Amino acid sequence: MLRWFFVALAAWHIAMAVASAQDRRWARAETEHFIVYSNDFVSRTEEVARQLEYFHSLLERVTQLSDAADAPKLEVYVFASHRHMREVIPDLPQAIGGFYLASTDIIGSFGISNERIGLDSPEIIFHEYAHHFMFQHFNYGYPAWYVEGFAEYMQTAEVSARRLTWGRPSVMRGGQLANGGAWLSLGRVLRRENIDTLEDRSRYYAQSWLLTHYMLSVPENRPRLQDYLRRVAAGEAADTALYAAFGETEEAIQRRLRTYANGRVTYTELELGAPLQAEVTVRRLSSAANALLPLVARLRLDLSTVDDAALLAEIAEEAADHPEDAYAQRALAFAETKHGSTARAREILAPIIAADAADRDAHYITGLAWLRDARAGDAAARLEARRAFVRAFRLDDTHVPTLYRYVETFTDLNQPLSARDLDVLLRAHDLAPQVFEIGGAAATQLAAARRYREAIAVLTPFAQDPHGGPRAERARAMIAAYTMGEGMRNEAAGAAPAAP
């Protein structure tokens, strides 16, 4: 699941002019909900982490989230310039200012921080985290316009320990809607239909923001929004459900939105009686990590455009300069596991584990090396992989990759799992509901256990993902099959088929 954040070209010309031309040392800042890596100034890294914590508090207030227990900390990578971000994705287009990706090995947000696109205007970082927050805590299969509109609505927030402000229009989106310019039809926005050109995408984001703002900021629209979302969840189309919730035609609602856009769009400002607390622990990374962190991120992203052999060689060259650094050697072992020799990977990891038996990542990578051997036909390797993952699990029972890879050691999910192992898989899905690899496997296993409704619920957010592509198509096909299975089961029981 990869989401790009497009930035106006004019802003990019300014951003690139002020970006630092020299490499900077990577720092790591950790808070209650985030791990922030940045090669910007240490003070800036700390402030990004603190602002993210304040923004998280704002999202909890806006959504009335009361229980966010067990959610893994989000990794946030903040780069001093676009050039630095391309160390992670070398072919990243110039017009992309950030992205969010959810996969088994990494769930992370990536963006740029500088004088123009950074702390003074952290829209990219806030936009990506708003997506993550929705997927992590409200993974209900919202319509595409609301997924994007909510992130747009929240991204302009201004946060501090004593004041939270949200709902302001961004300069870019406001300009796209002003002066009676051309709009997409409301139906196209609601259905996300034929949004192909850059101009159409810009209008789509702007109109999605406006509709979300109208729904969340006008008190009488809140019940309509709840009715609308219930209708969509029950299977109604994203456009006709809105017309029914309003009891009006598409044209009438479009006129409402134009009037709203041409009026005084309000925002909310909240003064806090007690200041927000955000404890931040910051440290500079070692010289080895400073060189290898972007390469390891690229390795974990596992993008098809990456030259595997070249990446392994680059990591090996850097690791050779730091033979005593555990981070560097783990990075090399991980690269060998994915693109080189699994035996060599285990050879590298053995002394690391001997020196520190509590090194979760070393145990996890050892398990990956054995799992790759098992997939190549080594039957004994499957049990070794399982043992390594159990050791990693005992050190961290919320590490999603460990949970999922452990379950994969049972015939790579080709056969129905035992009830106990299915629980482990569902635990991984609960911790990372936005990862399709895990969700698809969970849905398949739930369907095998004839738990069709649960399988459909797992798949629905993927099916309605505006950026889902082939994965969304796959999810929709699975839902169709499981809906039929649920209907046949209910028919056999003498009950009416349930709607997905």
Steps between C-alpha positions, in 0.01 A plus 500: 500500500688799371360852514665800340451858611521739203632851560448806279800552273538863610544386860761253384712764332509691830563184701791387290657844520516492878579129549839433650761393250712307745437163656375508857531251782194285565328529838230288663221646714257272683168590662196309620363447148789571261856420406628790294818478294637814341819627342390855571626682811460313829288780648273483196473121532392538861244765409352286219451217750340733754266653242397154382405411858291817526341418165421148621323652801299720264395200289391317812281797596351548153419130456419437869740208505505365853717189476809483281671222694755273333541705182866475391694824485503651153838550339531849352791591273563872456752602234687827466429508124351310210850386408534331838161330465612350170761302692201286603321500163753595232242553224263708713333765279592859578134600552454259794559654840423198715343159516352246738555128462362204691662162442593204715856617564430871544214739564644844453441859402764682294517874439713809472573756771646840423419866536215483247374144532577407857431632844361833379247315285503127584216408265677206338584333831155566649323382183683169502444445870128576466484216246686268734281594797184424302631167369633395840205593720198535268563240233138480386515536125413866467428630148804628313402868509468494879837325543672778308270776623563419867878515451465829312269636770745419780831578329475879552478463877708725723597331824676600819492394863217742581311557174363277224365645177356304208279537196681786327506475120841453344610773261527249217157337547322825568639650182383204295139555609487879490356737245242264356755290312429165339406224741465127456144378522412386851425153369851464360648603834283260698571209264862607437424458133749584222735699725795461266666833426702711743236772470221256580693363798549851635129572468416164653711569809362852532136393467552203733642744756202734454240224536674366811523850647131558428406172667718541810470875559126554453323350807184387318712304251655270758191274522489498120863389487433217747196392298703517182788290637255240632343479155836453330599235755173319423588484132342808344695682230710794618300752294137389540557447874588869539197618305282280723663627819429860397167424337612718208624467142862512393447844350345640819788376717753636252334843527522474880872434474563791262314733736702364794829545312414859407408590857715533808640155565542470875759315704522380859739626764524338842681651796611228743473543874783258571793491256560188294795288603738350247811330631765472231824303517753599236836356404733524205554175311838339462709577194406156363130565537544846356621345174276193499161620629363610159627178339337285767176690451523430126563133577197481730275673249581216258399695189509324164695788343803443725809326357541221757861414419608864501327565832667197660839613370450854629400377847791253506746777414370723780487214753859405422608836642325419831578135587434553873174694463195279567269724295726477196537123528124447549441711190740285303339179631156632402625582149660156469175338615299679234742513208806291579604201710284389792790300641715812493219693673488250789878504524491878545219485755641224724757717685248784531255269678780351709591848620136607557236230524234775534561631148150457353596602149787252485265215593240623251749519211629154594144374468467667160817330379370158606156575351656577163679166514173327589331654196786366289416147615702449819245328727714525814538876453132558570533393864819705542319806366213444743739474794673826404168682470388370839817643654430836333137488617603445861701821479219701334148359473377796291757471219274448200759350262591235757135400553426472130819321399449254787162407357657468154716216630186288502501393133512864387126536566407252225298289744246596769667603823429363844281719721806608699703599196202678345484707818865598447421607143199701614716663767739613224203636305365684807837668546540585131153504338628708207743235367341309213739205513391432858134592451467287188650201679273557800192520276598181317541313827175639644316387188658156529354490851162606350516832683397688187366817656825556687695436180290756313547756778879457477497551122255789468751780577736361236220469247412869542857630517532788251862403432451125521545415131530123442475432874163673515384294202620183671320597822176564311525162329556327834205685653276385214604139558457520877165676469380206296641263761322686779176503300518127433570430868206715611273344239589155630413621850169646380608862554502795265842572345691775676616806310880540490 
